Amino acid sequence: MQLHVSYAAYEITVLLDSGLTHNFISLPAARRVGLQFSNCSGAHVVVANGDRVACHGFTLDVPIWISEESFAVDCFSIPMNN
């Protein structure tokens, strides 16, 4: 499912998979909206094709808005093909 999420003065399009256990954002998108990440060296995720992708950082409690509802989400930054 494709959603439009607001963060600060930015609107970002995200893909939602209700079966996911973690949230991910690309490094360019994270930089564009000014998110700061903590080091998560050694962490990785296994993507749909079985490849292991290294995480570049982790951030907690990112305040986002979906429609009129606010949420605080944790995000890993990983490389994504756009």
N, CA, C and O atoms as a Maestro MAE file, in Angstrom:
{
 s_m_m2io_version
 :::
 2.0.0
}

f_m_ct {
 s_m_title
 :::
 protein
 m_atom[328] {
  # First column is atom index #
  i_m_mmod_type
  r_m_x_coord
  r_m_y_coord
  r_m_z_coord
  i_m_residue_number
  s_m_chain_name
  s_m_pdb_residue_name
  s_m_pdb_atom_name
  i_m_atomic_number
  :::
  1 25 0.847 -1.161 0.000 1 A "MET " " N  " 7
  2 3 0.000 0.000 0.000 1 A "MET " " CA " 6
  3 2 0.899 1.232 0.000 1 A "MET " " C  " 6
  4 15 1.893 1.279 0.724 1 A "MET " " O  " 8
  5 25 0.558 2.205 -0.792 2 A "GLN " " N  " 7
  6 3 1.319 3.448 -0.862 2 A "GLN " " CA " 6
  7 2 0.605 4.522 -0.051 2 A "GLN " " C  " 6
  8 15 -0.594 4.744 -0.225 2 A "GLN " " O  " 8
  9 25 1.348 5.195 0.844 3 A "LEU " " N  " 7
  10 3 0.788 6.242 1.699 3 A "LEU " " CA " 6
  11 2 1.627 7.500 1.597 3 A "LEU " " C  " 6
  12 15 2.807 7.454 1.249 3 A "LEU " " O  " 8
  13 25 0.999 8.624 1.906 4 A "HIS " " N  " 7
  14 3 1.717 9.892 2.025 4 A "HIS " " CA " 6
  15 2 1.836 10.201 3.512 4 A "HIS " " C  " 6
  16 15 0.835 10.272 4.225 4 A "HIS " " O  " 8
  17 25 3.067 10.382 3.968 5 A "VAL " " N  " 7
  18 3 3.376 10.612 5.377 5 A "VAL " " CA " 6
  19 2 3.979 11.995 5.507 5 A "VAL " " C  " 6
  20 15 4.795 12.395 4.677 5 A "VAL " " O  " 8
  21 25 3.593 12.729 6.530 6 A "SER " " N  " 7
  22 3 4.171 14.046 6.785 6 A "SER " " CA " 6
  23 2 5.175 13.952 7.918 6 A "SER " " C  " 6
  24 15 4.921 13.327 8.948 6 A "SER " " O  " 8
  25 25 6.325 14.586 7.708 7 A "TYR " " N  " 7
  26 3 7.349 14.717 8.737 7 A "TYR " " CA " 6
  27 2 7.831 16.156 8.684 7 A "TYR " " C  " 6
  28 15 8.354 16.601 7.662 7 A "TYR " " O  " 8
  29 25 7.659 16.882 9.770 8 A "ALA " " N  " 7
  30 3 7.996 18.310 9.810 8 A "ALA " " CA " 6
  31 2 7.285 18.990 8.639 8 A "ALA " " C  " 6
  32 15 6.066 18.874 8.510 8 A "ALA " " O  " 8
  33 25 8.021 19.691 7.793 9 A "ALA " " N  " 7
  34 3 7.406 20.392 6.659 9 A "ALA " " CA " 6
  35 2 7.440 19.556 5.381 9 A "ALA " " C  " 6
  36 15 7.149 20.078 4.305 9 A "ALA " " O  " 8
  37 25 7.784 18.285 5.473 10 A "TYR " " N  " 7
  38 3 7.958 17.433 4.308 10 A "TYR " " CA " 6
  39 2 6.818 16.431 4.182 10 A "TYR " " C  " 6
  40 15 6.261 15.964 5.176 10 A "TYR " " O  " 8
  41 25 6.487 16.116 2.943 11 A "GLU " " N  " 7
  42 3 5.569 15.009 2.677 11 A "GLU " " CA " 6
  43 2 6.362 13.947 1.922 11 A "GLU " " C  " 6
  44 15 6.993 14.232 0.904 11 A "GLU " " O  " 8
  45 25 6.320 12.727 2.434 12 A "ILE " " N  " 7
  46 3 7.098 11.618 1.884 12 A "ILE " " CA " 6
  47 2 6.138 10.509 1.494 12 A "ILE " " C  " 6
  48 15 5.185 10.223 2.218 12 A "ILE " " O  " 8
  49 25 6.387 9.888 0.357 13 A "THR " " N  " 7
  50 3 5.610 8.726 -0.041 13 A "THR " " CA " 6
  51 2 6.297 7.484 0.491 13 A "THR " " C  " 6
  52 15 7.499 7.299 0.296 13 A "THR " " O  " 8
  53 25 5.535 6.636 1.163 14 A "VAL " " N  " 7
  54 3 6.083 5.410 1.732 14 A "VAL " " CA " 6
  55 2 5.289 4.216 1.240 14 A "VAL " " C  " 6
  56 15 4.127 4.337 0.851 14 A "VAL " " O  " 8
  57 25 5.933 3.071 1.264 15 A "LEU " " N  " 7
  58 3 5.262 1.818 0.958 15 A "LEU " " CA " 6
  59 2 5.056 1.072 2.258 15 A "LEU " " C  " 6
  60 15 5.992 0.902 3.039 15 A "LEU " " O  " 8
  61 25 3.851 0.635 2.488 16 A "LEU " " N  " 7
  62 3 3.502 -0.030 3.732 16 A "LEU " " CA " 6
  63 2 3.232 -1.503 3.477 16 A "LEU " " C  " 6
  64 15 2.453 -1.860 2.592 16 A "LEU " " O  " 8
  65 25 3.876 -2.346 4.253 17 A "ASP " " N  " 7
  66 3 3.627 -3.786 4.242 17 A "ASP " " CA " 6
  67 2 3.270 -4.154 5.669 17 A "ASP " " C  " 6
  68 15 4.119 -4.097 6.558 17 A "ASP " " O  " 8
  69 25 2.036 -4.526 5.891 18 A "SER " " N  " 7
  70 3 1.575 -4.764 7.257 18 A "SER " " CA " 6
  71 2 2.294 -5.920 7.940 18 A "SER " " C  " 6
  72 15 2.177 -6.079 9.155 18 A "SER " " O  " 8
  73 25 3.033 -6.730 7.190 19 A "GLY " " N  " 7
  74 3 3.750 -7.845 7.787 19 A "GLY " " CA " 6
  75 2 5.149 -7.498 8.254 19 A "GLY " " C  " 6
  76 15 5.827 -8.347 8.833 19 A "GLY " " O  " 8
  77 25 5.601 -6.275 8.019 20 A "LEU " " N  " 7
  78 3 6.957 -5.877 8.406 20 A "LEU " " CA " 6
  79 2 7.088 -5.698 9.905 20 A "LEU " " C  " 6
  80 15 6.134 -5.331 10.590 20 A "LEU " " O  " 8
  81 25 8.287 -5.963 10.402 21 A "THR " " N  " 7
  82 3 8.556 -5.776 11.819 21 A "THR " " CA " 6
  83 2 9.414 -4.543 12.081 21 A "THR " " C  " 6
  84 15 9.567 -4.137 13.233 21 A "THR " " O  " 8
  85 25 9.978 -3.936 11.030 22 A "HIS " " N  " 7
  86 3 10.825 -2.762 11.166 22 A "HIS " " CA " 6
  87 2 10.447 -1.738 10.107 22 A "HIS " " C  " 6
  88 15 9.781 -2.066 9.125 22 A "HIS " " O  " 8
  89 25 10.876 -0.490 10.313 23 A "ASN " " N  " 7
  90 3 10.649 0.591 9.363 23 A "ASN " " CA " 6
  91 2 11.993 0.986 8.767 23 A "ASN " " C  " 6
  92 15 13.013 0.997 9.456 23 A "ASN " " O  " 8
  93 25 11.979 1.309 7.478 24 A "PHE " " N  " 7
  94 3 13.215 1.634 6.772 24 A "PHE " " CA " 6
  95 2 13.049 2.928 5.999 24 A "PHE " " C  " 6
  96 15 11.957 3.255 5.533 24 A "PHE " " O  " 8
  97 25 14.151 3.664 5.868 25 A "ILE " " N  " 7
  98 3 14.179 4.885 5.087 25 A "ILE " " CA " 6
  99 2 15.510 4.933 4.365 25 A "ILE " " C  " 6
  100 15 16.529 4.492 4.897 25 A "ILE " " O  " 8
  101 25 15.501 5.470 3.149 26 A "SER " " N  " 7
  102 3 16.753 5.598 2.409 26 A "SER " " CA " 6
  103 2 17.581 6.731 3.011 26 A "SER " " C  " 6
  104 15 17.030 7.677 3.574 26 A "SER " " O  " 8
  105 25 18.882 6.633 2.892 27 A "LEU " " N  " 7
  106 3 19.768 7.662 3.425 27 A "LEU " " CA " 6
  107 2 19.514 9.023 2.766 27 A "LEU " " C  " 6
  108 15 19.477 10.028 3.476 27 A "LEU " " O  " 8
  109 25 19.336 9.102 1.432 28 A "PRO " " N  " 7
  110 3 19.040 10.416 0.829 28 A "PRO " " CA " 6
  111 2 17.747 11.040 1.373 28 A "PRO " " C  " 6
  112 15 17.708 12.244 1.627 28 A "PRO " " O  " 8
  113 25 16.704 10.247 1.551 29 A "ALA " " N  " 7
  114 3 15.445 10.780 2.098 29 A "ALA " " CA " 6
  115 2 15.642 11.233 3.533 29 A "ALA " " C  " 6
  116 15 15.130 12.280 3.928 29 A "ALA " " O  " 8
  117 25 16.380 10.457 4.320 30 A "ALA " " N  " 7
  118 3 16.637 10.818 5.717 30 A "ALA " " CA " 6
  119 2 17.416 12.123 5.797 30 A "ALA " " C  " 6
  120 15 17.110 12.974 6.632 30 A "ALA " " O  " 8
  121 25 18.409 12.289 4.946 31 A "ARG " " N  " 7
  122 3 19.190 13.534 4.932 31 A "ARG " " CA " 6
  123 2 18.324 14.719 4.505 31 A "ARG " " C  " 6
  124 15 18.431 15.808 5.067 31 A "ARG " " O  " 8
  125 25 17.466 14.499 3.507 32 A "ARG " " N  " 7
  126 3 16.615 15.570 2.991 32 A "ARG " " CA " 6
  127 2 15.710 16.137 4.086 32 A "ARG " " C  " 6
  128 15 15.477 17.345 4.129 32 A "ARG " " O  " 8
  129 25 15.201 15.282 4.965 33 A "VAL " " N  " 7
  130 3 14.302 15.764 6.022 33 A "VAL " " CA " 6
  131 2 15.029 16.044 7.341 33 A "VAL " " C  " 6
  132 15 14.402 16.461 8.314 33 A "VAL " " O  " 8
  133 25 16.349 15.816 7.380 34 A "GLY " " N  " 7
  134 3 17.151 16.185 8.539 34 A "GLY " " CA " 6
  135 2 17.158 15.193 9.690 34 A "GLY " " C  " 6
  136 15 17.406 15.580 10.832 34 A "GLY " " O  " 8
  137 25 16.892 13.921 9.415 35 A "LEU " " N  " 7
  138 3 16.946 12.919 10.485 35 A "LEU " " CA " 6
  139 2 18.388 12.642 10.881 35 A "LEU " " C  " 6
  140 15 19.276 12.590 10.029 35 A "LEU " " O  " 8
  141 25 18.614 12.466 12.163 36 A "GLN " " N  " 7
  142 3 19.926 12.124 12.699 36 A "GLN " " CA " 6
  143 2 19.901 10.672 13.160 36 A "GLN " " C  " 6
  144 15 18.944 10.242 13.804 36 A "GLN " " O  " 8
  145 25 20.944 9.915 12.837 37 A "PHE " " N  " 7
  146 3 20.975 8.492 13.142 37 A "PHE " " CA " 6
  147 2 22.074 8.131 14.117 37 A "PHE " " C  " 6
  148 15 23.134 8.757 14.145 37 A "PHE " " O  " 8
  149 25 21.805 7.110 14.919 38 A "SER " " N  " 7
  150 3 22.816 6.496 15.772 38 A "SER " " CA " 6
  151 2 23.479 5.378 14.987 38 A "SER " " C  " 6
  152 15 22.892 4.831 14.053 38 A "SER " " O  " 8
  153 25 24.685 5.046 15.363 39 A "ASN " " N  " 7
  154 3 25.425 3.977 14.705 39 A "ASN " " CA " 6
  155 2 24.763 2.625 14.966 39 A "ASN " " C  " 6
  156 15 24.363 2.325 16.091 39 A "ASN " " O  " 8
  157 25 24.654 1.829 13.931 40 A "CYS " " N  " 7
  158 3 24.151 0.456 14.107 40 A "CYS " " CA " 6
  159 2 25.061 -0.497 13.336 40 A "CYS " " C  " 6
  160 15 24.599 -1.428 12.677 40 A "CYS " " O  " 8
  161 25 26.373 -0.241 13.435 41 A "SER " " N  " 7
  162 3 27.331 -1.060 12.698 41 A "SER " " CA " 6
  163 2 27.150 -2.534 13.036 41 A "SER " " C  " 6
  164 15 26.954 -2.907 14.193 41 A "SER " " O  " 8
  165 25 27.221 -3.349 12.013 42 A "GLY " " N  " 7
  166 3 27.047 -4.786 12.169 42 A "GLY " " CA " 6
  167 2 25.612 -5.232 11.954 42 A "GLY " " C  " 6
  168 15 25.365 -6.416 11.725 42 A "GLY " " O  " 8
  169 25 24.654 -4.305 12.022 43 A "ALA " " N  " 7
  170 3 23.251 -4.663 11.795 43 A "ALA " " CA " 6
  171 2 22.985 -4.780 10.301 43 A "ALA " " C  " 6
  172 15 23.579 -4.063 9.496 43 A "ALA " " O  " 8
  173 25 22.112 -5.666 9.948 44 A "HIS " " N  " 7
  174 3 21.741 -5.846 8.547 44 A "HIS " " CA " 6
  175 2 20.304 -6.360 8.471 44 A "HIS " " C  " 6
  176 15 19.728 -6.807 9.463 44 A "HIS " " O  " 8
  177 25 19.757 -6.283 7.281 45 A "VAL " " N  " 7
  178 3 18.430 -6.853 7.033 45 A "VAL " " CA " 6
  179 2 18.544 -7.781 5.832 45 A "VAL " " C  " 6
  180 15 19.409 -7.600 4.975 45 A "VAL " " O  " 8
  181 25 17.677 -8.763 5.780 46 A "VAL " " N  " 7
  182 3 17.596 -9.650 4.626 46 A "VAL " " CA " 6
  183 2 16.388 -9.201 3.824 46 A "VAL " " C  " 6
  184 15 15.264 -9.211 4.326 46 A "VAL " " O  " 8
  185 25 16.620 -8.804 2.567 47 A "VAL " " N  " 7
  186 3 15.542 -8.296 1.719 47 A "VAL " " CA " 6
  187 2 14.877 -9.441 0.955 47 A "VAL " " C  " 6
  188 15 15.318 -10.588 1.024 47 A "VAL " " O  " 8
  189 25 13.820 -9.114 0.235 48 A "ALA " " N  " 7
  190 3 12.959 -10.116 -0.405 48 A "ALA " " CA " 6
  191 2 13.720 -11.116 -1.277 48 A "ALA " " C  " 6
  192 15 13.351 -12.289 -1.329 48 A "ALA " " O  " 8
  193 25 14.782 -10.668 -1.966 49 A "ASN " " N  " 7
  194 3 15.512 -11.591 -2.841 49 A "ASN " " CA " 6
  195 2 16.577 -12.406 -2.100 49 A "ASN " " C  " 6
  196 15 17.317 -13.171 -2.718 49 A "ASN " " O  " 8
  197 25 16.653 -12.239 -0.773 50 A "GLY " " N  " 7
  198 3 17.597 -13.002 0.036 50 A "GLY " " CA " 6
  199 2 18.917 -12.308 0.298 50 A "GLY " " C  " 6
  200 15 19.724 -12.805 1.084 50 A "GLY " " O  " 8
  201 25 19.160 -11.166 -0.342 51 A "ASP " " N  " 7
  202 3 20.403 -10.419 -0.110 51 A "ASP " " CA " 6
  203 2 20.421 -9.820 1.291 51 A "ASP " " C  " 6
  204 15 19.382 -9.445 1.835 51 A "ASP " " O  " 8
  205 25 21.623 -9.738 1.867 52 A "ARG " " N  " 7
  206 3 21.816 -9.059 3.154 52 A "ARG " " CA " 6
  207 2 22.237 -7.630 2.869 52 A "ARG " " C  " 6
  208 15 23.185 -7.397 2.120 52 A "ARG " " O  " 8
  209 25 21.540 -6.670 3.462 53 A "VAL " " N  " 7
  210 3 21.805 -5.247 3.244 53 A "VAL " " CA " 6
  211 2 22.226 -4.630 4.568 53 A "VAL " " C  " 6
  212 15 21.531 -4.770 5.575 53 A "VAL " " O  " 8
  213 25 23.368 -3.946 4.565 54 A "ALA " " N  " 7
  214 3 23.882 -3.318 5.780 54 A "ALA " " CA " 6
  215 2 23.060 -2.089 6.147 54 A "ALA " " C  " 6
  216 15 22.674 -1.309 5.276 54 A "ALA " " O  " 8
  217 25 22.796 -1.922 7.428 55 A "CYS " " N  " 7
  218 3 22.104 -0.735 7.924 55 A "CYS " " CA " 6
  219 2 23.122 0.381 8.128 55 A "CYS " " C  " 6
  220 15 24.228 0.138 8.611 55 A "CYS " " O  " 8
  221 25 22.749 1.596 7.761 56 A "HIS " " N  " 7
  222 3 23.644 2.744 7.908 56 A "HIS " " CA " 6
  223 2 23.403 3.510 9.190 56 A "HIS " " C  " 6
  224 15 24.260 4.289 9.605 56 A "HIS " " O  " 8
  225 25 22.255 3.310 9.835 57 A "GLY " " N  " 7
  226 3 21.961 4.018 11.067 57 A "GLY " " CA " 6
  227 2 20.579 3.660 11.576 57 A "GLY " " C  " 6
  228 15 19.797 2.993 10.899 57 A "GLY " " O  " 8
  229 25 20.295 4.123 12.797 58 A "PHE " " N  " 7
  230 3 19.030 3.827 13.458 58 A "PHE " " CA " 6
  231 2 18.585 5.081 14.207 58 A "PHE " " C  " 6
  232 15 19.407 5.763 14.820 58 A "PHE " " O  " 8
  233 25 17.312 5.381 14.160 59 A "THR " " N  " 7
  234 3 16.780 6.523 14.904 59 A "THR " " CA " 6
  235 2 15.460 6.132 15.561 59 A "THR " " C  " 6
  236 15 14.688 5.347 15.010 59 A "THR " " O  " 8
  237 25 15.215 6.682 16.730 60 A "LEU " " N  " 7
  238 3 14.023 6.345 17.512 60 A "LEU " " CA " 6
  239 2 12.998 7.469 17.483 60 A "LEU " " C  " 6
  240 15 13.343 8.643 17.346 60 A "LEU " " O  " 8
  241 25 11.742 7.092 17.613 61 A "ASP " " N  " 7
  242 3 10.629 8.024 17.822 61 A "ASP " " CA " 6
  243 2 10.550 9.159 16.803 61 A "ASP " " C  " 6
  244 15 10.453 10.328 17.176 61 A "ASP " " O  " 8
  245 25 10.591 8.813 15.524 62 A "VAL " " N  " 7
  246 3 10.421 9.802 14.466 62 A "VAL " " CA " 6
  247 2 8.932 10.175 14.418 62 A "VAL " " C  " 6
  248 15 8.089 9.309 14.184 62 A "VAL " " O  " 8
  249 25 8.604 11.450 14.635 63 A "PRO " " N  " 7
  250 3 7.189 11.837 14.632 63 A "PRO " " CA " 6
  251 2 6.672 11.998 13.207 63 A "PRO " " C  " 6
  252 15 7.160 12.846 12.460 63 A "PRO " " O  " 8
  253 25 5.693 11.193 12.832 64 A "ILE " " N  " 7
  254 3 5.096 11.288 11.502 64 A "ILE " " CA " 6
  255 2 3.582 11.455 11.633 64 A "ILE " " C  " 6
  256 15 2.991 11.153 12.669 64 A "ILE " " O  " 8
  257 25 2.984 11.935 10.570 65 A "TRP " " N  " 7
  258 3 1.534 12.076 10.485 65 A "TRP " " CA " 6
  259 2 1.041 11.295 9.287 65 A "TRP " " C  " 6
  260 15 1.596 11.414 8.195 65 A "TRP " " O  " 8
  261 25 0.019 10.509 9.478 66 A "ILE " " N  " 7
  262 3 -0.691 9.827 8.393 66 A "ILE " " CA " 6
  263 2 -2.126 10.302 8.495 66 A "ILE " " C  " 6
  264 15 -2.838 9.984 9.448 66 A "ILE " " O  " 8
  265 25 -2.539 11.066 7.500 67 A "SER " " N  " 7
  266 3 -3.849 11.709 7.527 67 A "SER " " CA " 6
  267 2 -3.888 12.603 8.766 67 A "SER " " C  " 6
  268 15 -3.048 13.494 8.889 67 A "SER " " O  " 8
  269 25 -4.809 12.403 9.664 68 A "GLU " " N  " 7
  270 3 -4.922 13.233 10.867 68 A "GLU " " CA " 6
  271 2 -4.352 12.554 12.112 68 A "GLU " " C  " 6
  272 15 -4.500 13.072 13.219 68 A "GLU " " O  " 8
  273 25 -3.703 11.404 11.944 69 A "GLU " " N  " 7
  274 3 -3.176 10.641 13.084 69 A "GLU " " CA " 6
  275 2 -1.664 10.803 13.189 69 A "GLU " " C  " 6
  276 15 -0.957 10.746 12.183 69 A "GLU " " O  " 8
  277 25 -1.177 11.003 14.402 70 A "SER " " N  " 7
  278 3 0.267 11.101 14.607 70 A "SER " " CA " 6
  279 2 0.795 9.783 15.162 70 A "SER " " C  " 6
  280 15 0.107 9.081 15.902 70 A "SER " " O  " 8
  281 25 2.029 9.465 14.788 71 A "PHE " " N  " 7
  282 3 2.701 8.247 15.217 71 A "PHE " " CA " 6
  283 2 4.157 8.571 15.492 71 A "PHE " " C  " 6
  284 15 4.699 9.528 14.938 71 A "PHE " " O  " 8
  285 25 4.787 7.788 16.335 72 A "ALA " " N  " 7
  286 3 6.231 7.861 16.552 72 A "ALA " " CA " 6
  287 2 6.797 6.514 16.118 72 A "ALA " " C  " 6
  288 15 6.448 5.477 16.683 72 A "ALA " " O  " 8
  289 25 7.671 6.531 15.111 73 A "VAL " " N  " 7
  290 3 8.205 5.282 14.568 73 A "VAL " " CA " 6
  291 2 9.725 5.266 14.679 73 A "VAL " " C  " 6
  292 15 10.369 6.314 14.652 73 A "VAL " " O  " 8
  293 25 10.281 4.085 14.804 74 A "ASP " " N  " 7
  294 3 11.723 3.883 14.778 74 A "ASP " " CA " 6
  295 2 12.104 3.491 13.358 74 A "ASP " " C  " 6
  296 15 11.370 2.747 12.707 74 A "ASP " " O  " 8
  297 25 13.237 3.977 12.869 75 A "CYS " " N  " 7
  298 3 13.642 3.709 11.486 75 A "CYS " " CA " 6
  299 2 15.103 3.292 11.391 75 A "CYS " " C  " 6
  300 15 15.971 3.837 12.072 75 A "CYS " " O  " 8
  301 25 15.348 2.319 10.533 76 A "PHE " " N  " 7
  302 3 16.694 1.969 10.092 76 A "PHE " " CA " 6
  303 2 16.919 2.645 8.751 76 A "PHE " " C  " 6
  304 15 16.005 2.711 7.929 76 A "PHE " " O  " 8
  305 25 18.122 3.147 8.522 77 A "SER " " N  " 7
  306 3 18.479 3.688 7.216 77 A "SER " " CA " 6
  307 2 19.237 2.607 6.453 77 A "SER " " C  " 6
  308 15 20.250 2.088 6.922 77 A "SER " " O  " 8
  309 25 18.725 2.280 5.268 78 A "ILE " " N  " 7
  310 3 19.375 1.294 4.405 78 A "ILE " " CA " 6
  311 2 19.409 1.823 2.990 78 A "ILE " " C  " 6
  312 15 18.590 2.669 2.630 78 A "ILE " " O  " 8
  313 25 20.343 1.343 2.173 79 A "PRO " " N  " 7
  314 3 20.362 1.758 0.771 79 A "PRO " " CA " 6
  315 2 19.146 1.161 0.061 79 A "PRO " " C  " 6
  316 15 18.807 -0.005 0.262 79 A "PRO " " O  " 8
  317 25 18.500 1.974 -0.768 80 A "MET " " N  " 7
  318 3 17.344 1.527 -1.535 80 A "MET " " CA " 6
  319 2 17.488 2.004 -2.963 80 A "MET " " C  " 6
  320 15 17.957 3.113 -3.219 80 A "MET " " O  " 8
  321 25 17.082 1.160 -3.887 81 A "ASN " " N  " 7
  322 3 17.037 1.584 -5.281 81 A "ASN " " CA " 6
  323 2 15.738 2.329 -5.497 81 A "ASN " " C  " 6
  324 15 14.667 1.837 -5.142 81 A "ASN " " O  " 8
  325 25 15.826 3.520 -6.080 82 A "ASN " " N  " 7
  326 3 14.620 4.322 -6.310 82 A "ASN " " CA " 6
  327 2 14.113 4.136 -7.716 82 A "ASN " " C  " 6
  328 15 13.105 4.733 -8.093 82 A "ASN " " O  " 8
  :::
 }
 m_bond[327] {
  # First column is bond index #
  i_m_from
  i_m_to
  i_m_order
  :::
  1 1 2 1
  2 2 3 1
  3 3 4 2
  4 3 5 1
  5 5 6 1
  6 6 7 1
  7 7 8 2
  8 7 9 1
  9 9 10 1
  10 10 11 1
  11 11 12 2
  12 11 13 1
  13 13 14 1
  14 14 15 1
  15 15 16 2
  16 15 17 1
  17 17 18 1
  18 18 19 1
  19 19 20 2
  20 19 21 1
  21 21 22 1
  22 22 23 1
  23 23 24 2
  24 23 25 1
  25 25 26 1
  26 26 27 1
  27 27 28 2
  28 27 29 1
  29 29 30 1
  30 30 31 1
  31 31 32 2
  32 31 33 1
  33 33 34 1
  34 34 35 1
  35 35 36 2
  36 35 37 1
  37 37 38 1
  38 38 39 1
  39 39 40 2
  40 39 41 1
  41 41 42 1
  42 42 43 1
  43 43 44 2
  44 43 45 1
  45 45 46 1
  46 46 47 1
  47 47 48 2
  48 47 49 1
  49 49 50 1
  50 50 51 1
  51 51 52 2
  52 51 53 1
  53 53 54 1
  54 54 55 1
  55 55 56 2
  56 55 57 1
  57 57 58 1
  58 58 59 1
  59 59 60 2
  60 59 61 1
  61 61 62 1
  62 62 63 1
  63 63 64 2
  64 63 65 1
  65 65 66 1
  66 66 67 1
  67 67 68 2
  68 67 69 1
  69 69 70 1
  70 70 71 1
  71 71 72 2
  72 71 73 1
  73 73 74 1
  74 74 75 1
  75 75 76 2
  76 75 77 1
  77 77 78 1
  78 78 79 1
  79 79 80 2
  80 79 81 1
  81 81 82 1
  82 82 83 1
  83 83 84 2
  84 83 85 1
  85 85 86 1
  86 86 87 1
  87 87 88 2
  88 87 89 1
  89 89 90 1
  90 90 91 1
  91 91 92 2
  92 91 93 1
  93 93 94 1
  94 94 95 1
  95 95 96 2
  96 95 97 1
  97 97 98 1
  98 98 99 1
  99 99 100 2
  100 99 101 1
  101 101 102 1
  102 102 103 1
  103 103 104 2
  104 103 105 1
  105 105 106 1
  106 106 107 1
  107 107 108 2
  108 107 109 1
  109 109 110 1
  110 110 111 1
  111 111 112 2
  112 111 113 1
  113 113 114 1
  114 114 115 1
  115 115 116 2
  116 115 117 1
  117 117 118 1
  118 118 119 1
  119 119 120 2
  120 119 121 1
  121 121 122 1
  122 122 123 1
  123 123 124 2
  124 123 125 1
  125 125 126 1
  126 126 127 1
  127 127 128 2
  128 127 129 1
  129 129 130 1
  130 130 131 1
  131 131 132 2
  132 131 133 1
  133 133 134 1
  134 134 135 1
  135 135 136 2
  136 135 137 1
  137 137 138 1
  138 138 139 1
  139 139 140 2
  140 139 141 1
  141 141 142 1
  142 142 143 1
  143 143 144 2
  144 143 145 1
  145 145 146 1
  146 146 147 1
  147 147 148 2
  148 147 149 1
  149 149 150 1
  150 150 151 1
  151 151 152 2
  152 151 153 1
  153 153 154 1
  154 154 155 1
  155 155 156 2
  156 155 157 1
  157 157 158 1
  158 158 159 1
  159 159 160 2
  160 159 161 1
  161 161 162 1
  162 162 163 1
  163 163 164 2
  164 163 165 1
  165 165 166 1
  166 166 167 1
  167 167 168 2
  168 167 169 1
  169 169 170 1
  170 170 171 1
  171 171 172 2
  172 171 173 1
  173 173 174 1
  174 174 175 1
  175 175 176 2
  176 175 177 1
  177 177 178 1
  178 178 179 1
  179 179 180 2
  180 179 181 1
  181 181 182 1
  182 182 183 1
  183 183 184 2
  184 183 185 1
  185 185 186 1
  186 186 187 1
  187 187 188 2
  188 187 189 1
  189 189 190 1
  190 190 191 1
  191 191 192 2
  192 191 193 1
  193 193 194 1
  194 194 195 1
  195 195 196 2
  196 195 197 1
  197 197 198 1
  198 198 199 1
  199 199 200 2
  200 199 201 1
  201 201 202 1
  202 202 203 1
  203 203 204 2
  204 203 205 1
  205 205 206 1
  206 206 207 1
  207 207 208 2
  208 207 209 1
  209 209 210 1
  210 210 211 1
  211 211 212 2
  212 211 213 1
  213 213 214 1
  214 214 215 1
  215 215 216 2
  216 215 217 1
  217 217 218 1
  218 218 219 1
  219 219 220 2
  220 219 221 1
  221 221 222 1
  222 222 223 1
  223 223 224 2
  224 223 225 1
  225 225 226 1
  226 226 227 1
  227 227 228 2
  228 227 229 1
  229 229 230 1
  230 230 231 1
  231 231 232 2
  232 231 233 1
  233 233 234 1
  234 234 235 1
  235 235 236 2
  236 235 237 1
  237 237 238 1
  238 238 239 1
  239 239 240 2
  240 239 241 1
  241 241 242 1
  242 242 243 1
  243 243 244 2
  244 243 245 1
  245 245 246 1
  246 246 247 1
  247 247 248 2
  248 247 249 1
  249 249 250 1
  250 250 251 1
  251 251 252 2
  252 251 253 1
  253 253 254 1
  254 254 255 1
  255 255 256 2
  256 255 257 1
  257 257 258 1
  258 258 259 1
  259 259 260 2
  260 259 261 1
  261 261 262 1
  262 262 263 1
  263 263 264 2
  264 263 265 1
  265 265 266 1
  266 266 267 1
  267 267 268 2
  268 267 269 1
  269 269 270 1
  270 270 271 1
  271 271 272 2
  272 271 273 1
  273 273 274 1
  274 274 275 1
  275 275 276 2
  276 275 277 1
  277 277 278 1
  278 278 279 1
  279 279 280 2
  280 279 281 1
  281 281 282 1
  282 282 283 1
  283 283 284 2
  284 283 285 1
  285 285 286 1
  286 286 287 1
  287 287 288 2
  288 287 289 1
  289 289 290 1
  290 290 291 1
  291 291 292 2
  292 291 293 1
  293 293 294 1
  294 294 295 1
  295 295 296 2
  296 295 297 1
  297 297 298 1
  298 298 299 1
  299 299 300 2
  300 299 301 1
  301 301 302 1
  302 302 303 1
  303 303 304 2
  304 303 305 1
  305 305 306 1
  306 306 307 1
  307 307 308 2
  308 307 309 1
  309 309 310 1
  310 310 311 1
  311 311 312 2
  312 311 313 1
  313 313 314 1
  314 314 315 1
  315 315 316 2
  316 315 317 1
  317 317 318 1
  318 318 319 1
  319 319 320 2
  320 319 321 1
  321 321 322 1
  322 322 323 1
  323 323 324 2
  324 323 325 1
  325 325 326 1
  326 326 327 1
  327 327 328 2
  :::
 }
}
